[in-house]
């Protein structure tokens, strides 16, 4: 079953609404009128298709895929998990993409004018295909918090953006992963726009000592469930 089909029967009560006033930009960009669904064409449903040849050997190692003069600055971490369906079955060959700020809380993007240094050895993006067990794995740097101007003294908690593709571009789900014990979570309107407390908790990764590698990197587990009662909250919503 494709991600598009899975989306058709979801309970959106656990997902963030289009318009959530504490998250100010949603008031402007959220749709004010009912959405008009457009039928998918055959080309949208059948391609493009991803395969192993499209993934480079360093694509899932954000500490090495942009190195120019040395190691990136910051705390090295490993993030791994499984992509699962509603029956806890693995979803193989799903394209998982991530993007994030660097250790100082800055993105490599012209729109990010945060007064924090860029890291020439860290571009903050990567991708990988899930294996036959639905597992993915990234090596990266723990991102820093950053100010974002939503309200007075607003800071976003440390987070990593996740995008999960099926067999084509329209079967895409987008979410964010947070870190346990972050005091900024209680103050963040994006995180708190999720009406379901259990859903919010599913966005927080779990420290896993078995993933942690001695004298090298801390390990975090973040499973992604595509549908069902334990579904991961996503930013993507159907019309």
N, C-alpha and C positions, 0 to 999 in steps of 0.2 A: 504494500500500500504506500502511495506517495505521501509526502508531507502535506500536499494540497488536499488530498482526500481526508487525511487525519484532521485537518483544520475545520472541515465542514460540520463536525458534530461536537465542537468544543463548548464547554461552559465558560463563557468569558467573564464570569463574576470574579474569577481569581486573577484576572489580568488587569493591567493599568488602563483606565479609561482614556479615550481620545483627549478629553479636556479635564484637567485637574488643576483648579485655580492656584493652589500653592506652588505648582510648577508653572511659572508665569508664561513661558513661551508656548505652552499648549493652548492657551486662550486665543492666541493669534493663529496658530497653525492647525489647530484641531478643526475638523469639518463641522460646519454649523447646520448643514442640511443632510438628509439621508443620502448615503452613498449609492451609486448606481453600479451594480455588478456588471462586468463585461465578460462575455464568453471567451474562453481560452481557444486559441487556434491550435492546429495540429503541431505547428512548429514550436509553439510555446510549451506544449506538453511532452515533446519528444527530444528536445535538445536545448542547450548543449549537454553533453554527457562527459563526466569527469572520469579519469582513470589514473593509474599509478604513474604514467609517463608525464602527467601534468604537475606532479609534485616533486620538487627538488629535494635532495638529501638534507639540506639545512633549513628547509622552509619551516619546520616546527621548532627550530632552535633560534629564538630571538636574541640569544647572547652571541651568536656567530653569523647570522645571515646578513649582518650589515657591518661587520668589523672592518675597520680601515687602519687604525693605528694601535689598537689594543683592546682590552676587555671593556665592556660597558660598565658604567658606574652603578653601584647599587647592590641590593641583596639578591643573590641568585635564588630562584625558586623553581620547583617542578610542579606543573599542574597537569593532572591526569584524571580520567574518568571514563564513563561509558555513556553512549547515546542509546536510549532504550525506548521501546514502545509501551503501550498501556498494559501489556501483559508481561512486562519486565524482560522482554526478549531483546537481544542486541540488534542494533541497526547497523549493518556493515556498509562500507563504501560511502558513508556520508561525508561530505566535505565540511570540515570545521575550520572556520577562520577566526582569528583573534586580532584585536588591536587595542592599544593602551597607551597611557602616558609613560614617560620615563620615570626614573627614581625621584626626580625633582618635581614631578607633577606637570610635565609639559609634553604636548604632542608635537610631532613634526608636521605642522600644518600652518599655512599662512594666516589662518584665522585665529590661531592661538597666540595671544600677545601677553601671556602670563610672564611676569618678570622672574623667570627662572631659567637656568642654563639648558641648552640643548646638548645632547650627548651624540657626538659624531659616530660613535660605535653602536648606536641603538636606534633603529627605525621604528620599533614598536608594533610590528605586524608579522603575522605568520599564518600558516595553514597546514592541514594534514588531513588524510583520509582515515576514517575509522577502520579498524581491522575486522576480521571475521567475528570477533567477540564484541564488536561495537566500541572498542576502546580507542582513545586518542591520548596523545601525550605532547606537552609543550615544555621546553625549558625557556625561562624568561627571567626578567628582573621585576621584583615587586614594585608596582607603580606607586607614585606618591599622590597624596591629596592635592587638590588645587582649588583656587577661588574661581567662582563662576558667575557672580553678579546677579543671581536670582533674587536675593534678598540681602539685608544687612549682614555682613560678615559670613556670607555663604561659602562653604567649602564642600566639595564633593568627596565622599569617602574613596579610598583606594579601590579600584575596580578594574576588571578586564572585560571588554566587550566580546561577545561570542556571536557568530553567525553560523547557522547550520543549514546546508543546502541538501536537497534531495538529488534527483537526476537532472534538474534543470533550474534555471534562474528564478522561476516563479514559485518553486517549492522551497522557500527560505523562511527561517525563523531566527529572530534576533533577541538576545537577552544580555544580561550583565551578571558577572560573578563578583561577589564581595568577599572580604576576609573576616574571619571570626574575631570578635572582641573590639571591632572598630567603633570608637565612641561617636563618630560622625554619622553613623547609620540612623540614629534616633532623630537627627536634625535634617536628614536629606529628603526633600519632597519627591524625588524620582523613586527612590526606594519605597517611601511610604505611600506612593500613589497606588500600590498594590493593596486592594481592600482586604485580602485574606492573610492573616498572620502566618499561617502555615506556609502559604505561598512565598511570603517574604523570607521566611527562614530557609526555603529551598534555594534561594539565591546566594546563600552564604556557604562558602566552601568549608571543608572540614580538614583541619590539620591531620596528616597521616604520617606517623613516625616510620611506618614500613616503606613509605615512598621516599622519605628523607634519606639523603646519601651522606655518609659521614664526612665531615670536614669539607663539604662541597655545597649542598643546597638543601633547604627545607622543602617538604613535600605537602601538597594540598590535593584533596580529591573533590571533584565537582561533577556529579552525574547529571545528565540532561535527559529528562523524560518528556517525550513529545506529546503525549496525550493521556487521558485518564485522570483518576482522582488524585494522583501524585504528580501531576504535570508541572513542569517548570514554567513559571510565568514568563511570557514573551511580550515583546513590544509590538510584534506583528499581529494584526487583527484582520479578520475577514470583513468584507462589506456586508 
